[in-house]
Amino acid sequence: MTQSVSFRITRTAEDVAQMLNALSQRLVKLEQRLESLELQMRQQRSEAETMPAEERQRLDDVDQLLLDCQELLNSTELCSDAVSDPVGMSAQSSLTESDHEAAAA
């Protein structure tokens, strides 16, 4: 009986040691990955900070042009919806009148 309990304790201790070893290795890999990501982030920030003011201004201008174009497209869609809506409503009302006439007959 003592031997089986001792064996179980030893086996459990070995399992715990293996688990700790595996967790330690995973932790090391995660720390390395985190360091790598932090390094990439620092490099991207430094690149953004070293971007010439002229290039940054050009990018801002492009952003503004894109916003203006999108606003223009949205306003054009609203106008075309307003113009096509009454036509659609009159076609729909004539269609419902035809349905009523067919139902009455």
N, C-alpha and C positions, 0 to 999 in steps of 0.2 A: 504494500500500500504506500509506503513512504517513497519507494522508487517511482511509482507512477505519478505521485504528486510532484516529486522533484523533477521528473521528466516534463510534466506540464508547465511547471514554473520556468524551467530552462527553455522550453520551446516557446513559451509566451515571451520571455525576455528576448529571445532571438528574433521573433516576429516584430517586436517593438523596435529593436535595434535596426532591422531591415527597413521598417517603415520610416524611422527617423532619418536613415541614410537616404532613402528615396525622396523624402520631403526636403531634405537639405539640398540635394541635387536640383530639385525643381526650383527651390528658392534661389539658388545660384543662377540658374538659367533665366529666371524672371528678373533678377537684378541686372543681369547682363543685357537683357532685352530692354529694360527700362533705361539703362544708361545709353544704349544705342538710340532709343527714341528721343531722349533728352538731347543728345548730341545733334541729331537731325533737326530738332526743333530750334536749337541754338544757331545752327548753320542757316536755316531758313530765315530766322529773325535778322541775323547779321547781313544776309543778302538783301533783305527788304530795307534795312537801314542804310545800306551802301548804295541803294538804287539812286541814280542821279535825279535831281529835282525835275529836270527837263522830261525825263522818261515818265516819272510819276505824274507830271502834269498832263502828258499825252494820254496816259491811261485814264486819268480822271475825265479828260475830254471825251474819250471813247465811251466811258460809262454814262456820261451825260447824254451823248448822242443816242445810245441804246435806250435810255429812259425816255427821251423825246420821241423816238420811233415807236416805242411801245405805247406811249400815251396817244400818239397820232393814230395808231392802229385801233386802239380801244375806242377812240372817239369816232373813227370811221365805222366800226362795227355798230356802235350805238345809232349812228345816223342811218345806216343801211337797215338796221332792225326797225327803226321808226318808220322808214319809208315802206318797207315790205310788210309790216304788220297790218296796216289798213287793207292792203290788197288781200292778204291772207284772211282777214276777218270777213271781207265781202264775199270771197270765194267760199268760205266756210258757211256763211249765212245762206248763200244761194244753194249750197249743198244740202243744208238742213231743210230748206223749203222744198227741194226736190224729194227729200225723204218723207216729209209730211204729205206731199201730194201722192206719192206712191203708196203710203200707208192708208190714205183716205180712199184710194181707188180699190 
